[in-house]
């Protein structure tokens, strides 16, 4: 999760470069010419921040790590089952895909404004983001996405040298990699005769590590810290097991392509394209996610199985397509000046701050040193808490930005990037 564009607000760019500053720095400080597309990116980023919280909230309250028997005992209300299904179909994977798209757009914007001279600053921003992500992951919440974005971001200068057609090919290749690797794993599993696949997903936490996760909700700061480190190790193992890296990188590359083609920079000039993408995204993405949810609920992802392959392949298409459907829907609503969607713009301008605040608020609510709601909160209640946090962040972000140019975390990131007051 990152803020893709360095200058998402036109008013934030109305400053003069200090005497002696390089030409690309002066260009970065100049106002962006098309405010409409800036608004669209801010709003989309804000919507994605809200979606990221809904995607993470089940993990925040430990529901992703509960043993099946305990989960069955807690998730007794029909509302909890409905909430989990809706999360799988409409939320899971879609919003980190949107942020990946925005990350690629942000890189493309910086490159279009600064050329090759923007590369050193981009890499410096990534190093700082990596540091912020490490602090977040090790000391606050292990579900961090910032480190992954920062590390993969270092590959973007290589993609920047590719022509547009190659970017499209790489997007398709990268998004197809998880399915291809699953086919290879399934073939190896069948050849080795390792046994029949399980009919339902097993517990995501090994039995010998379960006590670390249980202590998160009952112990103090030390237990939370140790449990978070265990969670961090499992988190990165899961990123490898689910082949997350090419999924994220593929959307990075797609974002860069949308800048190259002008779609991201001037959405009003590409309205017909946005409408086509919107219809295609929803038309393909929604049924694909329904099928994937059904398949992966019926068959475990691991060990490999034919049912797991069905879920993985359909999900590999459905998640990016529905993410595109969401993104284009938001862009079209902004173009139509729908006021209800514009309330997310301040949230998007403070995306990094709001993302980190999600972790701080939910950790305090969930962990044992706080309110101890870990393993005591069903899915529907967790979703309601996420909605309440977003409802508060919308006016809070607007209030903050009416007094300050940047969110607190954004200010720190920029200050470290430029090495001077901003």
Secondary structure, DSSP 8 states (H G I E B T S, - for coil): -----S--SGGGG-----TT--HHHHHHHS--S-HHHHHHHHHHHHHHHHHHHHHHHHHHTTGGGS-HHHHHHH--SHHHHHHHHHIIIIITTHHHHHHHHHHHHHHHHHHHHHGGGGHHHHHHHHHHHHHHHHHIIIII-TT--HHHHHHHHTTHHHHHTS-HHHHHHHHHHHHHHHHHHHHHHHHHHHHHT-----SS---SS-GGGHHHHHHHHHS-HHHHHHHHHHHHHHHHHHHHHTTHHHHHHHHHHHHHHHHHTTTTT-GGGGHHHHHHHHHHHHHHHHHHHHHHHHHHHHS-SSS--HHHHHHHHHHHHHHHHHHHHHHHHHHHHHHTT-HHHHTTHHHHHTHHHHHHHHHHHHHHHHSTTTT--TTT--HHHHHHHHHHHHHHHHHHHHHHHTT-SS-HHHHHHHHHHHTS--
